[in-house]
Amino acid sequence: MKTNEIIPRLNEVFRDVFGDSSISVTEKTTADDIEDWDSLAHISLVAAVEAEFGLRFKMREVSAMKNVGDMINLIAERGR
Amino acid sequence: MVFSRLFFIYIFLPVCLLCYALARGTKHKNTVLIIFSLIFYAWGEPVYIFLMLATAAVNYTAALFIGKYQGKVGDTAATITAVVYDLLMLGVFKYSGFILENINALFSSSLPVPDIRLPIGISFYTFQTISYIIDCHWEKVKPQRSFKDFLLFLTLFPQLIAGPIVRYSSIEKEINERTISMSDVSYGLNRVALGLAKKVLLADQLSLIAESFLGNIGGSTMLGAWYGAIAYAMQIYFDFSGYSDIAIGLGRVFGFHFDENFDHPFMCRDITEFWQRWHISLGTFFRDYLLYVPIFGKRRKYGGLFLVWLCTGIWHGANWNYIIWGLYYGLFIFIELLIGKKKMKVIPVFIRHIYSKFIIIIGFAIFYFEDLGKLGTFFKTAFGFGKNGFIAVQDKISFVNNIFLIAAAVICCFPLIRSIKDITDRRFAAKATMSSAAAVVSALLLVITSIILVDATTSPFLYYQF
């Protein structure tokens, strides 16, 4: 899957999870850019992304995601 | 060896710094650091130092296997072996007495309870080796080929005994390549002086209040119980963050950049935020290696939360009060999660401050009482069901006698230095004045701390027991 196909869908997931329609993510967006994105919100986010793109992240991947770009790379590889 | 002893400050450290400065090249400097670290540890643990060395050897070897069989069965086997070994050693030396006592109580059995003394620092260095092994398994870091360099990471004396829990990934590059500037050395030494002052001038003095009111909870009044708990909360903060200041400062003097362990935790507005500011290296350890463990299916958020707080409690000590303490925090973080960040923000800030400080102070009281009967007495007393009334003359006397200490301690909970730096950094002249002033203040703090240490029998740092 291509990055430009992923970003709009991913953005919807972010808006949903954080209940904020003004969010617009890029590859460089990190947890510091979204105030409510802490370790527990990260679990909800990961679950929502997994449901949207039909894939499972490994624990090492969940733990290592440093920005949205990391997430997009994994989705590009294995997402649907 | 303890940082807050004159022997450490005026003999061990200067000799170590001198040898370090005289050694040419990073290789020799590393040798100096390892030798001094082993002496530092052996000073208090002449026997258990062999346990630490064995742990180093096991984890070093396991990581080599992980690297050799990357992604194959051998990788997984080596990872599991090392983590099981680490947890087993921690279990045997820290928890076997507690586990057997509880089995005996539960089944009315009479299994012999071994009397094992806790090896100093085992909780901290075990977590460092676990994080190293998992990072190797996750291919986040490359296994260290040199045993000497691995030993340096593990035994580096500033952080060996009570954290911060330093990740191998954060100092990997600095092991063989680090530059030490004069500003690093001056920053580091200022930080050490600040940490010593927090420990000796604040924590050790506050401990006298905490001891006299919580230590004798049966004789305390309602106000006395709260006063003791507040003093204890601040004592633990200055003790542990003081230790972290010294560790980070010494690390900097030797050219290492350790991550911060505290960020003015009492400035938090809720319990979730408190744990993002308190003992940060422990929180991030559990976040990275436990929170996302995929065993709870759809309930992984709540399952992970529960597991993290259960383990946080257990990690702190082999006693029920620590487990209650961990779950107690987990409960409030769970409640805050249910309320949601947006709704939490609607609550006025001062109410959130009162709420969070209230929960934290009670939390530290739970932390204090290893004897659950006494913890019960504390709760009764603190909530007005004690037998000594609301206030007594000894409360007033202690408060009046310690008014300056308490005022200084409360003020030091605020991010003062950062605020001053923010202002002075804007102008060059102010910045220069600030750095000279910092040096003078640090020297002054060191002198006062030393004078107090001459005839004080200071207690070791609280976190030495964990």
Interface residues (C-beta under 8 A of the other chain):
Chain A: G19 E35 D36 D38 S39 L40 H42 I43 S44 V46 A47 M59 R60 V62 S63 A64
Chain B: H137 W138 K140 T272 Q276 R287 D288 Y289 L291 Y292 V293 P294 K298 R300 K301 G304 L305 I333 L337 K341 K342
